[in-house]
Amino acid sequence: MIEFHLDSKSGVAPYLQLIQQVRQALRLGLLRAGDKLPTVKDVAGLLAINPNTVLKAYRELEYEGLAAAKPGVGTFVTKTVSDASIAAHQRLSLELAAWIRRAQQAGLDFESIEALFQRAVRSAAREEAV
């Protein structure tokens, strides 16, 4: 089951962070069709947020066709958004973890590593758009 977390420094609305985390878990194969999402009450309690925030995220996931609510039972994943094999994700994840360790050994802190990674992602996105 997915475990949600919020980054108060991200500038991204909490409900959008929840949606992004579900999408990411689907892409990585951590969630599959039929999996149950945590209850609104559990997520709201764990993250100390308003239950309506969680409901808003779950409704958006329903609108996108990624989840469906079953009254009295819960909210379930209805499809995946995985666009590559899980094996490729695992291999790339291991390579990225090794890169992060090298960056740490080079003296970078996590904030610097994240900034470098984000810059590389934006650069690659710009190159792809051209």
Order of alpha helices (4+ residues) and beta strands (2+ residues): alpha-alpha-alpha-beta-beta-alpha-alpha
